């Protein structure tokens, strides 16, 4: 596929066929090199020297494949899920998993299970299951797992996995799915059956939610990003039967929805995991265009090149990009429902710094995380992951704009300096007192652009501040919004999605620290309340008529223990869009 995705496009939604490269844009043009990335065949754009008004913008020819690194072509694993109502002792396969609460493991005076499902299995096994649970000190606590190879059933192994105290939370059953994936990997199992020990106590709606969470946990637990490893193994798990939670169209629809969301989460993980010498702003733009091309019945792509961004007066965004040899690419995907009827317009805006050096305020010292600054585009990964999922789900009644101002924050003679004053596309001026507070500068122009699409609501996502990590730790994202209604909507969506958000205050009095003597504002305040002042800065670029929320996901975007991306935000965004669909 041709690697060129740049166009001098307008801000309206346009089809992918409108994307083109004006011949005057490039002074250096070479044939693109294609290679597989993120499960797709990507082309690497050559770098460019942009001529705007006869003046060179400072870009030089860059090595698109710096370090000679190319991702391996890893075939995505596919697991088939089926909802069944069958006799457990007759099921044939590799592992039969029983999800148990602490209550389910209650035994009588003869040390036999009282739970009917466990009792039936134990009887067929001659009491070995109850004996093993005692010897293993298995109590059903969340995360506890015991896998036994026992004769007497159609399955080769029987596993007990704890879900805690009568839990019906999304996260508990997502963790169950992850534990099933781990057990399957350890046993090299290709097929698994999952049953809850006490399904009769659950409502029909709870069964749908639990089945969906199990699918999500299993798919994401099976996923392993091995594109950049010289040797990798394919997952063995091929099929999962979910037993005892019902059958029928509604359940099948719910399972398919979970699989679609997971495909978006996995894309988000792959984007964040990809190294910055591979995932440049140009490649991120191409990945976005490929999503639109794949789901062209509902998605269109507009990629603005540097010259077009100059015309739109995006001085804040372009100042951040000025030092990099990799030129900026402003990404705009637009989703329109199949029937064409739109009752609600939404925008999802993601920070897209494919690498952040800190600029002249370069990141130095322990804890600066410069080695992880490939994850500074985690907001854009969430937005594009949501676009992929929604392209498959195809909700009605809602139009969604996916917007990313992609670039790198580097250092060169053309770079933004502390003390510079930049002008955003809404005319407001910003004194740059810290070049490492660059994400908000790119988001400023992205938010103005989003408001110009005529949307009703905006959610932006960004790995914006270390202050938010200090405040909320590594697993909770901070949310900032003046709108109580929007806060309720998004927090409700996050709870359904199993992701953790915490609403933070928008303390207007803190804005005093953001005032400049020579411009409308500075881009950073003091250390105290840094996440709050960052949100107050973004607010200056949002139309007062538009409901807006900022999500700072600097903590949960990355799992340090697993040394990989989490895909955080995708599930919540998709759920929020779907809630607006039903509300419309």
Number of C-alpha atoms within 10 A of each C-alpha: 11 13 18 20 27 26 20 20 18 12 16 13 18 18 18 19 11 16 19 14 14 11 8 9 19 15 12 12 14 9 12 16 15 15 15 15 23 23 15 14 14 21 23 22 27 22 21 20 20 22 17 15 9 7 9 11 19 18 20 17 14 15 15 23 16 11 9 9 12 16 18 18 16 18 11 15 14 14 19 13 18 15 20 16 13 12 9 20 15 10 17 15 19 21 27 28 26 24 25 28 22 17 17 23 21 13 14 9 6 6 12 18 22 15 16 12 18 21 19 15 21 18 16 14 16 12 16 16 23 22 14 14 16 12 9 11 11 18 21 24 16 20 14 17 22 17 16 17 11 14 14 14 18 16 22 16 20 22 21 24 28 28 26 20 14 14 15 15 16 23 21 21 27 26 22 32 27 24 23 32 23 15 21 22 17 10 14 13 20 17 20 26 26 26 20 21 22 19 17 11 10 13 11 13 9 16 19 20 21 22 26 24 28 25 28 30 25 25 25 21 19 24 19 17 18 16 21 17 9 8 8 13 8 14 19 19 25 15 17 22 20 23 22 21 22 17 15 9 8 11 21 18 13 17 22 17 18 23 22 20 27 26 21 27 28 25 24 30 29 24 28 29 24 21 19 20 17 21 23 27 27 31 23 26 26 26 23 28 25 21 21 24 17 14 17 17 15 22 29 26 31 30 31 25 23 24 18 20 21 16 12 17 17 26 25 25 29 26 24 31 29 24 23 22 21 26 27 27 29 25 30 26 28 22 27 23 19 14 10 12 12 16 14 18 20 26 27 27 29 32 30 34 32 29 26 29 21 22 24 17 15 17 17 11 8 7 9 13 14 18 12 17 21 25 30 25 32 35 33 34 34 35 31 30 32 29 29 28 25 26 23 18 16 18 21 20 21 23 23 23 25 23 28 34 34 29 30 29 27 24 23 15 9 15 19 25 19 15 14 13 22 22 21 24 23 18 13 15 20 25 22 25 19 21 28 22 21 26 27 25 27 28 28 26 27 30 30 19 22 29 22 13 15 12 18 15 19 23 23 27 29 27 28 27 20 18 19 24 21 12 16 17 15 17 18 21 28 24 26 24 21 15 12 10 10 18 19 12 15 21 19 17 22 21 16 18 24 18 20 17 24 14 16 18 15 19 13 10 9 17 16 11 15 19 17 16 8 12 15 16 23 21 27 24 22 10 9 11 15 19 27 23 25 25 24 21 22 21 20 15 22 23 14 10 10 16 20 25 24 24 24 28 28 28 25 26 30 23 14 12 6 8 10 18 23 24 28 26 30 32 25 25 26 27 23 21 25 20 15 19 17 11 11 12
